Amino acid sequence: MTATPSFKPARTLLFVPGNRESWIDKIPGYTSDCVIIDLEDSVPAHMKDMARQLVRSKIAGLAAAGVRVFVRINKDEGGYSVDDVRACAVPGLEGLVLPKPEGPEDVRSAALMLDAAERDAGIAQAASLIPTLESARSLHFAYECAMESRVVAVFGAIAKNADVARSVGFRLTPGGLETLYLRSRVVLAARAAGKQPLGGLWQTVHDLQGLREFATFNRNLGMTGEMILHPSNADIVNEVYSPSAQEISYFEGMITAFEAGVAQGRASVMYEGEHIDLAHVQTARAMIAMNRK
């Protein structure tokens, strides 16, 4: 089994339909950190074969242009699409997004399929997997899914009237408290497994204030990024998941104050009215490092 690939954190992962060539060709001009070219729900059934070949032909060029390319593949009663996996196993693919896994066994099956496809294609590098937890069972086994080979991030698919809402039975409200446990479960599972927790999915794409509030809620819980549906949403979500200039200034001042205290033989200091020790400074350094990525 191939080891889990490394994964540079992503604030935004933008869905683009895999059957819309003109939209795919615009991808290098988008401001999202990654793109997810979709072969699943956004492609009509009669266009699946065409979309599969189109996406295969575009991956290398997009990667050469500096785009981080993921592809969401199809899943039916028999499991994930072998044709999709084999078509996408080309140089330049960063990873596959797995819709609707019921548990770790589905993620494991996809990893084995990707092992075989890369081996047959003579590809040395290992593409990653991002399972999207869209059912009560997959959310129950969130940690187990996150621990599977090749998984670099876990997407907690909280959306109004979609698969997860139907499976769990919640009715999404503006405050979102009915999904607080579900979102927190994804964060804890991913973090415990050493993976990235991803939030989403904001469907009212032209309500930018609502988007900001939704993303901020997720960021405050510990999410590291969002899957998004429209290019106009990228800048707002990127901003939400990036430290502000005020935060960076605060953390830089904290480090300076702490280092001055250490030089005087102290392991803790008072900084802007708060007790600060090494744990706080480690967080400050992590936030500054995030800003430099």
KAPECOR-V944499 format. One record per residue. RES is the residue in one small letter. SS is DSSP state (@ for helix, = for strand, . for the rest). Layout:
BEGIN
<<RES:SS> <RES:SS>>
END
This chain:
BEGIN
<<m:.> <t:.> <a:.> <t:.> <p:.> <s:.> <f:.> <k:.> <p:.> <a:.> <r:.> <t:=> <l:=> <l:=> <f:=> <v:=> <p:=> <g:.> <n:.> <r:.> <e:@> <s:@> <w:@> <i:@> <d:@> <k:.> <i:@> <p:@> <g:@> <y:.> <t:.> <s:.> <d:.> <c:=> <v:=> <i:=> <i:=> <d:=> <l:.> <e:.> <d:.> <s:.> <v:.> <p:.> <a:@> <h:@> <m:@> <k:@> <d:@> <m:@> <a:@> <r:@> <q:@> <l:@> <v:@> <r:@> <s:@> <k:@> <i:@> <a:@> <g:@> <l:@> <a:@> <a:@> <a:.> <g:.> <v:.> <r:.> <v:=> <f:=> <v:=> <r:=> <i:.> <n:.> <k:=> <d:=> <e:.> <g:.> <g:=> <y:=> <s:.> <v:@> <d:@> <d:@> <v:@> <r:@> <a:@> <c:@> <a:.> <v:.> <p:.> <g:.> <l:=> <e:=> <g:=> <l:=> <v:=> <l:=> <p:.> <k:.> <p:.> <e:.> <g:.> <p:@> <e:@> <d:@> <v:@> <r:@> <s:@> <a:@> <a:@> <l:@> <m:@> <l:@> <d:@> <a:@> <a:@> <e:@> <r:@> <d:@> <a:@> <g:.> <i:.> <a:.> <q:.> <a:.> <a:.> <s:=> <l:=> <i:=> <p:=> <t:=> <l:=> <e:.> <s:.> <a:@> <r:@> <s:@> <l:@> <h:@> <f:.> <a:@> <y:@> <e:@> <c:@> <a:@> <m:.> <e:.> <s:.> <r:.> <v:=> <v:=> <a:=> <v:=> <f:=> <g:=> <a:.> <i:.> <a:.> <k:.> <n:.> <a:.> <d:@> <v:@> <a:@> <r:@> <s:@> <v:@> <g:.> <f:.> <r:.> <l:.> <t:.> <p:.> <g:.> <g:.> <l:@> <e:@> <t:@> <l:@> <y:@> <l:@> <r:@> <s:@> <r:@> <v:@> <v:@> <l:@> <a:@> <a:@> <r:@> <a:@> <a:.> <g:.> <k:.> <q:=> <p:=> <l:=> <g:=> <g:.> <l:.> <w:.> <q:.> <t:.> <v:.> <h:.> <d:.> <l:@> <q:@> <g:@> <l:@> <r:@> <e:@> <f:@> <a:@> <t:@> <f:@> <n:@> <r:@> <n:@> <l:@> <g:.> <m:.> <t:.> <g:=> <e:=> <m:=> <i:=> <l:.> <h:.> <p:@> <s:@> <n:@> <a:@> <d:@> <i:@> <v:@> <n:@> <e:@> <v:@> <y:.> <s:.> <p:.> <s:.> <a:@> <q:@> <e:@> <i:@> <s:@> <y:@> <f:@> <e:@> <g:@> <m:@> <i:@> <t:@> <a:@> <f:@> <e:@> <a:@> <g:@> <v:@> <a:@> <q:.> <g:.> <r:.> <a:.> <s:.> <v:=> <m:=> <y:=> <e:.> <g:.> <e:=> <h:=> <i:=> <d:.> <l:@> <a:@> <h:@> <v:@> <q:@> <t:@> <a:@> <r:@> <a:@> <m:@> <i:@> <a:@> <m:@> <n:@> <r:.> <k:.>>
END
